[in-house]
Amino acid sequence: MMPLIDYFQKGAKNRQTGQIGLEVEHFLISKKDGKPMPYHGSHGVGWLLETLKDDYPKHYYEQGQLIGLESKEVLITLEPGSQLEISIACMADLDQILTIYLRSLKPILNVLSKTEYECCWSGGLPTVSAGQVVRIDKKRYELMERWFEKTGTRGKEMMKATAAVHVSVDYQDEEDFIRKYRVANILHPLFAFLCSHTPMYAGIKNEDILLRDSIWQDTDSARCGIFPKLFDSDFGFETYAQAIQEMPLILMNDQGQFIDTQAKTCEEVAQIYGYDHQAIAHYLSMVFWNVRLKQFIEIRSADSMPPLYTQAYCALIKGLFYQESTIQKYLALTTQVQDIQEALDHLRKDGYDAQVYGYGAKDLLQTMLEDAKKGLDPKEQAYLMPLEELVSMRSHRMDLSVEESYRKWIETHWLSSKESAMAITHAIQKSELNLGGNMYTRTLHIPKIFTQQDKQIFQSIVKTTYGIFTKVIQAYKKDAEIRKCFGFSSDLEELILCEPAYASPIPICRIDIFYQENTKDFAFCEFNTDGTSAMNENKRLNDFLKLNNIYQKDPHAYEILELVDSWADALIQTMNQDPIVSRNSRIGICDFLENAYYTELYVFEKVFQEKGYDCEVIDIRQLEYTNGKLISKKTKKTIDVIYRRAVTRDVMDHYDEIQPFIQAYKDHAICCIGAFQTQLVHHKQITQVLMDPRMQKYFTQEEVKFIEAHCPLTYDLTESILEKVTANKDQWIIKPKDSYASKGVWAGVDLHLEQWKTVLEAHLDQNYIVQRYVTPYHTTNIDLVNQEVFMEYSNMTGLYVYNGEFAGVYSRLSDGGIISTQYNEKTISTLFLR
């Protein structure tokens, strides 16, 4: 027995390390039939490990089959039903634990995305029964399955249809082990209940909130459940070692071959195989108590949970187990194994209303979470939010999106949420987002939440789309046939053919898409280049998040992409490529001010001034061109750089009035950020041009497929198409070819048939297009200032692009078919989960 005791003693640390070890098990489930990925096959777990192995220096084989991969920080192994387990090395930094976990998970998800399988976090297999799962064909699993058939009725379920999160803590010495081990057992019912995540099991709704615990209890009662001598007066390393020694071992690794040890105890087997490090690790792994001792304390209570909940659980364990006062507090809850079993029974029967150790379950869980905060720094405390929300909402719904969890939070904190929404609206009204009267930005209380995966998708969309735009501009300039596709006037064509003296073909644009957040598919809505705006609206809404009561619960969880300062930097970088620009160059922000989002122009004026540039906002008509210099009539100063906010449609409508600007542009006497070549993309006819065979010869096959997959079908609104779009009004939307701010846009879905006919006839042959209507993605949100109920809103996702790089998102919503200021548009902050 001494070798085991010595092994445990060597595991003791000389201080409270604050370290956490993490193991997460995952189901890999077919989207076709719900069955887990088998080991063998062209898309089996063995193939998956082979695909990943180049990233891991150590490879583990059994019977010639790859079963494990290891790096310095990560170990990937398999469970009997091909559940994939990711183990993270012990460390104190919770951020680092999550980062390493997600980094190791990413290539797995990338590989799975090319197959029919997807990763699933659940305590029990949600889709099919254990009997439908192909067990990994390994001798050790065969021997275990055979043993558990004799000791209980649910061994096969345990092996093939369960997945868990195991979290480990260090112990300082034997006394510290005793205290922590007992507290881990005492709190096991609460951990298991709080981290229960099996809404479906074997294809039907799961009614057992502690399903995994139930399965373990009916697998092998001698080696599962609560350690029986937990509260004995002499409990310690020796007691635990003695229990291991007396336990039938089931199987043993004999020089790479697993053999049946029948009913021989560990002590009997060890007389043959000894107590080296590998043998001891095996002996200790053949018991499955709720809390296990190795050279650390392994807490096995939680179901497999999504990453944010896993991190929250890690924070909970760290906060509770490295504070002596907290350990003592929970030691006092009970000294009886029977009480722990009763706590499980009560939670299984009564849920949040259960009495646990003499307290209400919800109250005790809230107290436990508050106590955990005492052992965490402020940033770590915020990681507890997902679990706090579950308790607050008396829920186990970990499959809620962040937006859904926000809704639940609002519903349970109604008054404070209303007050928060009023404060945000008052802040908007006092800011430059109020243009006077009733013209101010309307918002909703739940921000738009995207993931890092969404961010990568947006970056990919931007990269491909910008490459296509660049080819359109290049083709227009060298190919007269392409110029015919657009049919612009000779005056506009001349402006477009002027070559800017900087590299970026489109310094700024916003690609508006209908993004399906569930499938990650999308369709283009329109492309904005001239006069791209609302960067400051986005920034200010983000500033006002400090007033949002639900966001402030966990601000560290989100990444915010700033759009004002970053655009100013991008513009400066672009203009400095032009030889006529110097450090002393003056910037003029030009628009037809009666049409402008003028408060934003003055924000940028201030930003450029703070960056050391003389800058002014000026109406584009208030310029004169003398001796090769463009001069502001307002300040009598030369302007070297024009930041053009005036859209091309307005420029051409006032062409004769703005000849000083036009001549300076043609003479390249100014650097114009927003060269007229951007009109090729801004014009609504671009969707038709992209589909034109004359244009498509310039694209790669992949680009053509991309365009066909994501550009809605588009026609000129003429007599020839009228019957088609009249008969199926809900499938169509009409737009002017050259307008902005959704002016003159009509969606059939918003109109009665007679209204739709009237609109079509009024705009027939009036330079309009008719386009296939894309049903926007819908989310639930609430206007707490004006409404008392949640509503369904259509979503528009605007991808800002600065010099060809994805810069951020403009999120707009509407309760109608068209998302625009004139159609009850709401604008909300955009956040990315870190």
N, C-alpha and C positions, 0 to 999 in steps of 0.2 A: 504493500500500500504506500510505502514511503515515496516511491518515484512520482506518484500522482500528487501527493502533498507538496513535494519539492517543486514540481511543475507549476502548481498554483502559486506557491510562494514567489517563484521567479517572475510571475506575471505582475506582481505588485509594483506600483510606481511609488516613487518617494515623495510625491506631491499630488494635489488635485489637478490633473492635467487639463480638464475641460474638453478632452477629446471625445469624438463621436466616431464610431464605426458604422457603416451603412451597407446593407444588402437589400436589393430590390429584385423581386421575381416578377416576370412578365409572361403573359400568354401571347403567343403569336397565332392569330386566328384568321382563318380563311374568310374572305368577304363573300365567297360563293356558298359554302355549305356550313360555315361556323365551326369546322373542325380545326383543332390546333395543327400547326405545322409539324409534320413528322420529322424524324431524324433523316431518313433516307429520301432520295429523289432529287430531281434537277433543281427543285426549289424547296429543299429540306433544310433542317437546322445544321446538318453537317456541311452542306453547301454554303450556308450563311457564314459559318465559322471559317471555312476555307477562304471565303471572299474577304473576311476581315483580318486574317492572320498576319498580313504584312505589317499591320500597325502594332503588333504585339510581339515582343522578342521571345517570349516563352510560350511553347505550345504543348498541350497535354493530350496524350493518346491513351485509349484503352481498347484492347483487342483490335488494334490497327485503326481505330476510328478517332478522329479529332473530337475531344469533348471539353476542352478548356483553353483559354487564352489569358495571358497575364502580361501586364506592364508594371512599371514602378508603382502606379497609383490605382490600377484597375485589374480586377480578376473577373473573367466571364466564364461561367460554368452552366451546366444543364441539370434540370430536375427530371424525374422519371417520365413525365408526360411531355418532355421537350420544353418545359418552361425555361426561359432564359433568365439567368440570375446575374446581376451586375453588382459586384462588391467593391466598395471604395475604401482605400486605406484610411486608418484612423487619423483624424486631424481635428483641430479645434475650430477652424474657420468654417462656419456654416456656408458662407458665400462660395468658398472654394469647393466644398463638398458638392453643392448643387452644380457648380460650373463643370467640375470633372464628370459628374454623372451625366449631365446633358451633352457634354462633349463626346463621351463614350457612346451615348445613345444616338447621336446624330447620324453617324455612318450606318448604323443598324436601320434606322428609319429610312435613310436614303436607299438602301438596298431593298428594303421591304416595299418601297413605293413602286418598284419595277415588277412587283409580283402581285398575286392575289391576296397576300397576307397583310395584316396590320397589327400593330402593337396594342395590347389591351391591359389596362391596370384594373384588376378586380381580385377580391379575395377568393372567389369561387369562379370556376369556368362558367361564363354566362350563357353559352350558346348550346352546347350538347352535353350529354351525360358522360360520366367517366368511362362507361362501358364502350363508348364510341371513340375513345382516345387510344391511339397506338402507343404503347409504352416503348421507350427506348430499349432496344434488344441488347441488354447488358446483363451479365450473370448476377451482378450485385442487386439489380432491381428485381430480377426474377426471384432471388432468394428472399428479399425483403417482402415482396408481394406474397410469397408462399407463407412466410412467418405470420404476417398480419391477418391472413385468412383464419389463423388459429386463435388470434388474440382479440378480435373484434369484427365488426361488420362493415367498417368504413375505411379500411386501409387503402383500397384502390382509389377511393375518392381523394384521400389525403395525398397520395402519391401523384395522381394524374390530373386532379381537378381543383387544386388549391394553389394560391400564390400569396406571398407575404412580404412585409417589410420588417427586417430585423435591424434593430439599432443596439449598439454596444457601448458600454461605458467602462472606464478604468476603475480600479480600486487601489487604495494607497497601502493597505495592509489587510490582515485577516479580519480585524474588527470592522474596518471600513467595508470589506466585502460582505460581512454578515448583515450590516445595516442596509446596504444598498440592495442586496439580494432579497431581503425580506420586503423592503419597500417596493421593489419591482413586482414582486408577487402580489402584494396588497393592492397595488394600483393596476395590476393586470386587467381586472374586469373593466375599469374605467378606460384604460388605453384601448382595449379590444372594442368596447362600445363606441368610443369617440372615433376610432379609426376603422369602423366597420364600413366596408365598401363592396357589397355584393348585392346590388339591387335585383339582379337576375341570376338564376343558377339552373344549369341544365336545361335552358330554354324556357323556363317559366319564372314568374315573379317569386323572389325569395322572401319567405315569411320569418326566417330565423335571423335575427339581427346579429347573433353571435355564431354564425354558421361554421366558421373555421374552428372555433373552440369546440363546438358540438362534434365536429368530425374527428378532431384529435382525441376527444374523450372516449370515442368509440372505436379507436384504432388499436391501442395497447395501453390499458390503464396503468400498467406497472411503470412504463417509461414515458408517459405523456401526462399533461395536466399540471397539477400543483405538486411540488416536491414534498413528499409526505412528512418529513422530519423538519420542516421549515422552522418551526417554533420550539424545537427541543432545546433544552438548556445548554447542551453541549454542541449545538449546531456550529459547523465551521468547515474548514478544508477537509478535515478527517472524515466528518459525517458524509460529505458529498463524495469523497473518494471511496468510502466504504460502499455507498449505494452503487457507484459505477462498477466496483469490483464484483458485486453480487448479481449484477444484471446479466441475463443471457445475451450474448454478443450478436447473434444472428449470423454474422459472416465475418470473414477476415481476408485481407489481401495477402496472399502468399506468393511473393515474387512476381507480382503483376497479374496473378490469377485469383479471382475471388472464390473462396471455398465456403461451404456450408459448415458452420461450427455447431449445428444442432442446438441443443439446449445448454451447451457449455457456457459457464459464466466468463465474464471478462478476465477474472483472476486466473481461471484455468487456462484460457487461451494465452494470456500473457506469460504463463510459465514456459510456453513454447516460443513465443515471438518477442518477448521482452518488452522494454519500455523506452525505446528510442522515441525521438520527437514525432516521427511519422506515425508510429504505433499508437502513442498517447492521443494524438489528434483524432485518429480513427475511433478509439475507445470512447472518447468524449462525444463524438458525433453520432453515436448510436443510441443516445437518449434524446428525448424530445420534450422535456418539461417546458412549461411556459417561459421559464427563465433558465438559461443554461450557464454553467461556468466553464470557461476555457482558461485563457490567460487574460480574460476580460469577462464582463458580465453581459450576456447576450439576451436582450429582451425581445420576445418573439410574438408580441401581442397583436400587431397591426396587420390589417389586410394590405395587399398591394394597392397603392394609391398613386394618383397623378403626381408629377414632380413638385408642384407647389405645396401640396398637402404633405408629401414626404419631407420636404424641407421644414414645414411647420412642426411636424412630429419630431424631427431631429432637434429643433429649437426647444420643444417642450421637454424632451428627455435631458438635454444639456442643462436647461434652466433649473430642473428639479434635482438632479443627481449630483451636482457639484456644490451644493450649499448645505452645510451641516445642519443649520436650523430647520431647513425644509425637510431634510431626511428625518430628523427627530419628530417633527410635527406629524408626518405620515406614518411613522412607526407606531404612533400612539392610537391609530385607528383600530387596530385589532391585534390579538396575539393567538388567534384561532384559525386553523386551516378551514374549518367549517364556515366561518364568516366569509371567507373569500369565495367559497363555493356558493353560498347563499347570495352574495352580491351578484355573481354571474346569473343565478337563477332569477333574481328580481329584475335585473336589467333586461334579460331575455323576455320576461313577461310584461313588464310595465314601462320599459323604455325610459324616457326622460322623467317620467313620474315615479320611477322606482325609488325605494329607500335603500341607500347604500351606506353601510356602517353608521346608520342612525341619521343620515343626512339625505335631503333630496338630491337625486342624481344631477340635475341641472345646476343646482347651487354648488355642489361639490366639484363639478367639472369647471365651473367659472372660477371658483377659488383656486383650483389646481393651476389653471392658466395664469391667474394673477400671481400666484406664488412663483411660477416659472419665470416670470418677467424679472423677479428680483435677482435671478442668477444670470441675466443676459444684459448686454449693452443695448442702448436705444435702437440701433439698427436691427439687432437680432430680435428684439421684442416685436418689431413689426412683422417678422416672419410668422408669428403666431396667428395673424389675422384670419387665414382660411379656417383654422380650427375654432377660433372665437366666433366666427360667423355661423358655423355649424351649430354651436351651442346656443347662440343667440336666437337662431331660427328653429331650434329644436329639430334639426335636420341631419340626414346622412347623405344628402345629395351632393357628392363630390363631382358629379358630371355636369353640374351647373356651370355655364359660362360665367366669366367675370361679370358681364352685364346682368345675367340672371341673379347672381349673388348680390349685386348692387340693388336690384329690384327688391329682393327679400329684405335687404338692410333698410331700404326706404320704408317698406311696409311695416317694419317693426320699430322704426324711429321716425314716425311720420311728422311730428311737430318740429323736431330739430332739422329734418330735411326740408320742410317748407321754409323755415327761417333761413336756412342756408341758401336755398334757391332765390329767395327775396334779396338777400345780401348780394348775390352774384348779379342779379338784374339791376340793382341800384348802382353797383360798381360799373356796369356796362353803360348805364345812362349818364354817369358822371365822366365817362371816358370819351376818347375820340371815336369810339364806335357808335356814338350818338350823333347823327347828322342833323338833329333838330326836329322838333315836333314829335311825331310818332315814328321817326325813321332811325331805329337803332337795332342792333343785332339781337335776334331772338335765339335763345338756346334751350337746351333740355338738360336734365339733371345728371343723366348717365353719360359719361364720356365714351367715345369710341375706343375700344380696346382691341389692339392687334397683337399678334405674337411675333417672335423673331422669325418664325417660318414665313409669316405674311410679309415681313420686311424683305426677306430674301426674294420672295416672289415679286414684290414691287420692283426691286432692283433689277431682276431679270426682265420684267416687262419693259422697263425704261431702257435698258441696254439694247434690246432688240428693236423696239419702236424707234429709238433715236437713230439707230443705224439705218433703218428704212427711210426716215425723214431726210437724213443726210444724202442718201442716194436719189431721192426725189429732187432735192435742190440741185444736185450736180447734173442730173439728167435734164432738168428744165433749162439749165444754162447752156447746154451743148446740143440739145436735140429740139428742133423746131416742131417735130411731131408731138413731143410732150407739152410744149407750150400751147399747142392747139387744144390739148385736153382741158386746159383751164379757161381759155378764151378771154383772158384779161385784156383791158384796153392797152393801147400802145404806150400811154403815159405810165400806167402801172407796170407794164412789162419792162420799160426802161429802168424804172426804179429797182425792180427785182433783180435785173441783170447787173446792177452796180455791185462790185465785189467789196465786202468789208475787209479791213486790214487786220483782222484777228481770226483765229483758227476756228472758234466755235460757230457752227452754222446757225445754231439757235441758242443764244445765251440763256434764255429763260423760257420755259413753257410749263403748262399744266395739262397733263393727260387725264381727262375725266373718264372713269370707267365704272361699269356696273360690276362690282366684285361680289361673287357668291362666296360668302365667308365659310360656308359649310363644305363646299366642294373645291374651293380655291380656283374655280374657273372664272372667266370674266369676259365682258364684251365692251368694246369702245363706245363711248358716248360722243365726245368731241375733243378737239385739241385746241387749247388756248395758247397763243403766243403773244400777239399784240395785246398790250394792256393787261397781261397776267397780273392779278391782284389778290387781295385778301390775305397776304402774308402777315400783315400786322393784326388783322382780325384774329387769325390763328394764334399769334403770339399773345395777344391780350387775353383771349379766353384761357390760354394756359396759365397766364399770370393770375387769373381769378380762381384757379383751382385751389388756391390757399383758403378760399371761402367755402369750398365744397366739402361737406362733412364726411362723405364716404371716401373721397379720394384721400383726405388727410389721415385716414386710418392707416394707410400704408404707402406713403409717397415714394419710399425707396424701391418699391416693386416695379416702378415704371420708368421707361426712357421717354424723354420728350425731345423731339427734333425741332430746334429753333430755326425760324425761316426768315427773319428780318436781317439780323446781323450777317448771317451766312450768305444771303443774297447780295448784300452790299459788298462783302469780300469777293464774291464770285464776279460781280460787275467790275470791281477794281482790277481784279486779275485779268479780265478780258480786255478792258480798255488799255491796260498797260502794254498789250501786245501791239498796239497801233503806234507807228513811229511818230505821229504828230502829238502824242500825249506825253506830258512831262509831269513831274511831281507838283508843279504849280498850275496844272490845268484846272479850269473851272467846269463844274458839272451843272447842266440845266436839266431839271426834271420837267418834261413837256407833255401837255395834254390840252384838249379842249376842256377848260376847267368846268364849264357848265355840265359836262358829261362825266367828269372825273370822280373817282373815289378820293376826293381831294384831301381828306384828313390823313390818309395813308401817305400821300405825296409829301406832306410836311413832316411826317415821321421819318421818311427816308432822307429828307433834306437835313434833318437834325443828325441822323446817323452818319451821313457823309461828312458833315461838319466836324463831328466828334472824331472822325478818322483822319482829320487834317485837311479836308478838301473844301474849298470855297464852293458853295452849292446854293442854288435857288430853284424854287418852283415857279414856273412861268407858263402862261398860256402860249401855245405854239404860234398864235397869231401876233404875239407881242415880240417879234424878232425882226431885226433888220440885217441885211448882208451888205457889208461895205468893205472894199479893198481886201477881199478874201477872208474877212472876219465875220463871224456870226455874233451879233451883239444884242443883248437884252435891252429892250426899250425901258424896262422897269428900273434897272440898276445902272444902265449904260456901260456894263462890263461885258467883255468878250466871253463867249461860251465855247469851250473846246470839245466837251463831251455832252452828247444828248442821251439821256435815259428816256427813250421814247415810250410813253404810256398811251399816246394817241393811237387808237386802232386805225388800221389801214382804210377801213370803210369811211371813217370820219375824215381822214386825210384826203381821200379822193373826192369826197363830197365838197370839201373846202379847198380844193387844189389851187385855185387862182388866188385865194386869200393868203396862202402860206408860202408864196414863192420864195421869200428869203430863206426859209428852212429847206425847201426843195432844191434850190440852186446850191446852197452850201453842202447839201447831201451829195448831189451829183458831182460837185467839184472835189469831194472828199476834203472839204475845209473843216469838217467836224468828224469826230468818232461817234457814230450813232450805235448805241447799244439797243438793238432791235432793228437790224437791217431789214429792208422790205422783202428779202427772200423768205422771211419767216411767214409771210402771207400765204405761201404755198401750203403750209400745214394748217394755218388758222382757218382757211376757207373751207366751208362745209362740203364742198365738192371733192375734197381730198379722198373721201371714202370711195367715191366712184373712180377716181383716178387710180387709186391703189389696186382696184380690180381690173383696170384696163390692160389688155394684153400688151399694148405699146409700152406701158410702164413696167409691167411684170417681167419683161425680158431683162431688166436691170437687177432683179432680185434673185437671190438663191432659192432653191426649192424649199428650204426650211422657212425662209421669209415669206414665200407665197402661201405655204400652209398656215403660218402664223396669222397672216392677213385674213385668209379665208375663214379661219377658225374664230376670229375675234372681231371682225368688222361687220356690222349689221348690213343686210341687203339694202341697197340704196338706189332710188330712181329719181329722175327729174319729174316734178309734178306737172304732168301734161295730160292731154285728153286720152292718150293711149293707155295710161295706167289707172285712170279714174275709176273704172268699174271694179277693178281688182281691190283697190284700197277702200272703196265705199262699202263693199259687201262684208268685209272683215275688219271693221273699224278698230277693234281692240288690239289688232296686230300691227297698227301703224301709227307713226308720229310724223308731223311735217315741220320743217324748219326753213328759215330763209338761208340762202347760200352764204351770205356774208353779213352776219350780225353778231351780237354778243349779249351776254347777260340773259340768255334765253328769251330775248325779245322776239315776239311773233311765233313762238313755238306752241303747237297744239298737239295733244295726244288724244287719239280716238277713245281711249279708255275713260277719259274724263267727260265725254260729251254724249248726249243722246244722238241717235242716228240722224235726225233732222238737223241738229246743230252741226254735226260732223259734215253733212252734205253742204251746208251753207259755207262752212269754213273752207272746204275743198274748192268749191266753185269760186269763192272770193280770191283764192290764191293761185288758181290755175294759170299756168304760163306766166307767173310773176317772179321768176327766178327763185323758186322754192324747190326743195327736195322732199321726197317722202321716204321714210326709212322704217325698216322693221323695228317695231317696238320691243324693247328688252324689259322684261319684268324685273324691277330692282329687287335686291335682297331686302327682306323686311326684318326689322328688329323692334323690340318693345322698348318704349321709353316714356318719359312723362315730363310735361310742362307744369311744374309744381306751382308756378306763379298764377297760371290761368286755368288749370284743370285739376280735377280730383281723381282722375282715373288714368291708368296706363293705356297707351294707344300703340297701334302698329304703324311704323314709319318706313317709307322707302328710303334707301341709302344710296348716296353717290360718293364715290371715292376719287378724290382729285390728287394725282401724283405730281408734285412739284419736281421739276428737273432743272438743275443749274449746271450749265456747261456740260450737258450730257450725263450728269450723275443724279441719281435719286436723292432728293433733299428732304422730303417730308410729305405730309398728307393733309388735305383739306377735306373735312368730313361734313357733308350736308345731308339733311333729312327733310322729308315732306310727307304729309298725310294724304297727298294727291298723287297723280300719275306723273307729274312733271316736278322736278326738283329745281326750284328757282325762287329768287327773292319775290317775284310777283305771284308765286304760287305757294304762299305760306311756308317758305323755306326756314329751316332752323339750322344753325351752325353749332357744332360741338367740338370740344377739345379732342385731340387724337393722341393716344398713348400707346406705347409698345411695352408689353411685358418683358422685363429684363430676363 
